Amino acid sequence: MTVRSVFQGQRGLIVSIFASSLFVNVLILTAPLYMIQLFSRVMTSGSGATLITLTIGAALCLLFYFAFDALRQRLAVRLGTRIDVGLGPVVMEALIEDTTLRAQAGIQPLRDLQEVRAFVAGPFFVALMDAPWSLVFVGVIFLFHPALGVLALAGLVILLALGVLGEMSGRNPNREAAALGQTTNRFAEELLRQADLVRAMGNTGALRDRWQAMASQSQTQGALAADRIGVLGSAAKLVRMGLQVAIMALGTWLVVLGELSPGLMMAASILLGRAAAPVEQSISGWRSLLSVRLAKARLQAILDARSTTREPMALPAPEGRLSVEEASVVLPDRQNPMLLGISFDLAPGASLGIIGPSGAGKTTLARALVGLQPLSRGHVRIDDAALTDWPAAQIGSYIGFLPQRVELFQGTVAENIAMLNPEVAPSAIVEAARRAEVHELILDLPQGYNTPVGMGGEMLSAGQRQRIGLARAFLGDRRLIVLDEPNANLDPDGEEALARAVANATARGAIVVIVSHRLPILRRVSHVAVMEAGRLVRFGPTAEVMTAAVQPVAAQNVGQTSTIHPFASPRPGQRPDPAPFRFHSSRGDK
């Protein structure tokens, strides 16, 4: 079922909480009614039996009050838990699948969900449930005497006006504080991820001060909102206490005039205090309400985006043909496109090496091939169906990906190869390791496949993490395997094992795409693509592209003792030779 709103499916529980509030607020009348009966019956008659009967009745009402109040609190906690359980998977799935959302918000949506849960389970939510009953209590006071009712109603109007003023004055500072706090938390997360680098290079003080400056801005706006709401909260307390004094004074005068009994005067004072309490609590907790409104709005935006996304129909298992058609990526904050008009085709069993200078768009293309980088224009197709036409879970099971930066989950080697999926059979894990040529390496670890890797894989070397990540990419029936700098941390033996793994994968009919700067692995692939400034400047069979690239450079260096790498950046003062990058055809090798 698609979740379309934060409180979807919780109507029954909310109605139960409201019904419990009904009984709680009715039973609150126990004390004033008991006081009225004491003044009107017991004091006039002097009957001890009446006093005992009234006291027993009041005690029973208070027991029911306790039961319904406790029930209401438990229901509110359950409501918060159900919201968390219902929305948690949706929010987490959105963060995993939506690259843009993850880049902009980080884990803030999860914090928003926790804030909504804490709010619903807290006292302020219960106070809001009690607020409508304030008018009922004012109506009862009207029954005692119209003058007392008018005074009580005027007091509630003043309190409500203070609440509205608090919302208006604290809204913008609280919104700015929330936005600045989110930015500060993102920076803190980034700082802690690179804490070892910061400490090793002696930059702790500077980055600490930068974080503190960002936090101070958020705290300043938060303090401004808190100050404004705090002043209005204190004013609300002043109004409430002044109202009780005023109603006691007016009630006493009415008693002197013989228009009101002492019991009704005391009961009116108690009811006014009860009527004003939820409104006063609402004003005092207004900042919490503003924060949770922002959190709810952010969560609702995620749910709206998810509800408009329809899950595509499942398609037959792919054979693995890869077709890239005019793939372009243009980001709003960058003047030049990341990718522009990339087109090529690969048949099952082919392998492609993507090369080019730094910043050429190689990693962006690799991410686009596996659906992680949305395209501004064009398509990446598998078996003639665009990646967006496949259900994400279905096509993902046929795609293997090794990112440039390999991070492992906290768990064992086997759990990381299986991506923490308990349904993956041990035999499949071992088979993936054998395909990636890392089975022997894993057996040499202290506990083999059961060796813990630590947080992010910190207990393994960079090369070991990379090879385990490679095994993860080879798990299952992968038809497209994209490897971004898979040999960056490998020694010669590891690089040779990588080459054998790629050859075995293509022999099974998979397409393997490798982003690399190293020639040994590039000589083992069937095709090479040369990229520059986000454009595909050459694509074709490896021998053809390598020969076309090397010959002009060799001619340029006749008589020189040194050679220039055919895909290296030019030396200072040297103009790049356009011949190696002359674009023949993106589809010349079909």
ZIBEL-V112404 format. One record per run of one state. SS is the DSSP state (~ for helix, > for strand, _ for the rest). FROM is the first residue (numbers start at 1). TO is the last residue. If there is no record, write none. Layout:
SS/FROM/TO ; SS/FROM/TO
This chain:
_/1/10 ; ~/11/27 ; _/28/28 ; ~/29/45 ; _/46/47 ; ~/48/97 ; _/98/98 ; ~/99/105 ; _/106/107 ; ~/108/121 ; _/122/122 ; ~/123/131 ; _/132/132 ; ~/133/144 ; _/145/145 ; ~/146/193 ; _/194/194 ; ~/195/200 ; _/201/203 ; ~/204/256 ; _/257/261 ; ~/262/284 ; _/285/285 ; ~/286/307 ; _/308/321 ; >/322/329 ; _/330/338 ; >/339/346 ; _/347/350 ; >/351/356 ; _/357/361 ; ~/362/369 ; _/370/376 ; >/377/382 ; _/383/384 ; >/385/386 ; ~/387/389 ; _/390/391 ; ~/392/396 ; _/397/398 ; >/399/402 ; _/403/407 ; >/408/408 ; _/409/411 ; >/412/412 ; ~/413/417 ; _/418/425 ; ~/426/435 ; _/436/438 ; ~/439/443 ; _/444/447 ; ~/448/450 ; _/451/451 ; >/452/452 ; _/453/455 ; >/456/456 ; _/457/461 ; ~/462/473 ; _/474/479 ; >/480/484 ; _/485/491 ; ~/492/507 ; _/508/510 ; >/511/515 ; _/516/518 ; ~/519/522 ; _/523/526 ; >/527/532 ; _/533/534 ; >/535/541 ; ~/542/556 ; _/557/577 ; ~/578/581 ; _/582/590
